[in-house]
Amino acid sequence: MASAGCRLRCFVTVALLVSASLAAGQHTALDLNGHSVNPLATDPGKVVVLIFVRRDCPVSARYAPVLQQIATQYAGSVQFWLVYPDKSESPETIRTYLTDYRYSIPALRDPQHALAKLGHVQITPEVAVFDRNHQLIYDGRIDDRYVDLGRVRAAPTVNNLQDAIRAALAGTPVAKREVRGVGCYIADLE
């Protein structure tokens, strides 16, 4: 017969495991095959960048070449994910979008907005950058190319995403942890 101390330790251990399991589930989205994925758990020790986009957002579409270039530049040390927060996006329409814009970045559907909430994003396109310990260090715009809807610079003067990635890789703080983007609001975000 187990002692009261042993039962208490076993209960606490089980409670901690259940709690960790539930917490991990809060950071999941669906891949295009319907499987649950926690993008912060796929590559331990790597910097993670979640890029929130929408098929129907013209600003998201215009950033496709820039995002693909940044993902290629940091491919060995950073894990990138495209995240689609629109509940109406189907895997088929996302696959078409990926092909049309020549994305090679893996995509996730976030219909419950678990990743959007985790990354504090509100608009597409926006990004959430997590350091090697998977702590959020930056959320917001990719760069300052878009001054306002309809007002675009020829070239950005500030590259927020690249600055955040470099800071995460170096283990240093980001100058600004949050800079809201210009684009399309994420509907139904609580």
N, C-alpha and C positions, 0 to 999 in steps of 0.2 A: 504494500500500500504506500502511495506517495505521500511525502510529508507536506504540511501546509506551505512551507517555504518553497518546496519544489513546484507545487501547484501554482503558487503565485508567480514564480519565475517563468513557468511555462505559459501562464495566462498573459503576462506582460510581453513575452516574446511573440506570441501569436498576435496580440493587439498591435505591436509595432510592425509586424509583417503585413497585417491587413491595412494599417494606416499607410505604410509605404506603398503598398499596391494601389490603394485608392488615390494617393497623391500622384503616382506615376500615370494613372489613368486620366488625370485631369489635364495632362499635357499631350494628349493624343489627338490625332486626326486620322483620316482614311486615305490610304493610297488609292490609285485608280482601279485597283482590283477589289476594293472594299475591305481591305485588311487594316486593322488598327495599327498606327505607327506613332511612336514617341520620337520625334526628331532629335530630342536632346539625349536620347539613350542609344542611338545607332552608332555613334563614333565617340566613345568616351575620351576625354582629353582634347578633343578638337573644338575649335571655335565653330559656332553654328550661326548661320544667317538665315532667317526666315524672311522671304520676300512676298509680301501680300499684293496680289494682283486680281483683276477682274477682266473677264473677256470683253465686257461691254464698256470698259473704261478706256477712252482714247489715250489718256496719259500713260496708263499701264502699258499699252501697246507700243507707244513711242520709246519707252525705256528698254524694250527687249534687247536691242543690240548692245546697249551699255551694260545691262545686267549679265548678259552672256559673256561679254569681255571680262568683266570683273570676276565672274565665277571661274573662267578659264585661268586668269592670272593667279588666283589663290587656290586652285584646285587641290594641291597637295596638303594644305594646312587648314582649310576651312571647308565645312560641309554646308552647302547651299540647298535650300528647299523653296520651291514656289508654293505658295499657299493660297488657295482659292476659298475665300470666306463666304461667297454667295451661295445660299442654300439651294438655289435652283440650278447650279452648275452640275451637269452630269459628267461622268467620266469620259463619255464619247466627245462631248463638246470641248472638254479640256484637252483631250488628245489631239483634236483638230487644231486647237489654238497652239499647242506645243509644236506641232508640225508646221503650221503656217508661219510661226515666228522663229522657227529653227532652234527651239530651246533644247538643251541637253540636260538641264537641271531637273532633278526629280520633282514631281508635283504631288501635293496633298490637297484633299478637300477638307475644309474646316466648317462644316455646316452648323456645328454647335458653338462655334467661336471660341473654343478652348485655347487655341494658339493665338488668336487675335487678342484675347484678354490677357494671356500670359505675356505677350509682346507689347501690350498697351497701345496697339495700333488702332486708328480710327478711319483711315483713308486708304484707298489704293491709288497709286502704289506707295507703300511705306514698308520699312524694314524693321526687324528686331534683331539685334546683334547680341549674342551670348558669348561670354569669355570661355576659357578652357574648363572652368568649374561650372559652366552653364548658368552663370548669373547674368541677368539682363544688364548690359552696360550702355545700350543705346537703342532708342526707338524713334522713328520718324522718317523724314525724307531721304531720298537717295543723294540728291545734290540740290543746288539752288537754281537749276536751269529754269524751272517754272516759278515765276514771280507771283502769278495769279492765273486763274483760268483764262486762257486767251492771251496771256503775256508771257512770252518765252524769250530767254536769252539765247544768243547764238551758241554760247558755250558756258558751262557752269563756272562760277568763281570759287565755290566751296564744294568739296566732294565729301559730304558727311559720311556716306557708307564706307568709302575707302579709308577715311580717317578713323572711323570706329573699328574697322577690321585691323588696321595697323596697331591701334591701341590695344585691342584684345590680344593680338599676337605677342606684343611686347609686354603685356601685363601692366599697362599704364592706364590712368583714367582718361576718359574722353572729355574734350573741352566742354561740349554741351551734350548732356545725356538724352535730351528730347528736343526735336525740332519738327513740328508738324509739317506734313507734305501738302502738296496741291494735287487734287485729283477728285476721285469719286468716294463719297462717304460709304462706309460699310453699313448696309441696312440691318435692322434688327439687333444691333450691338447694344448690349445692356451695360 
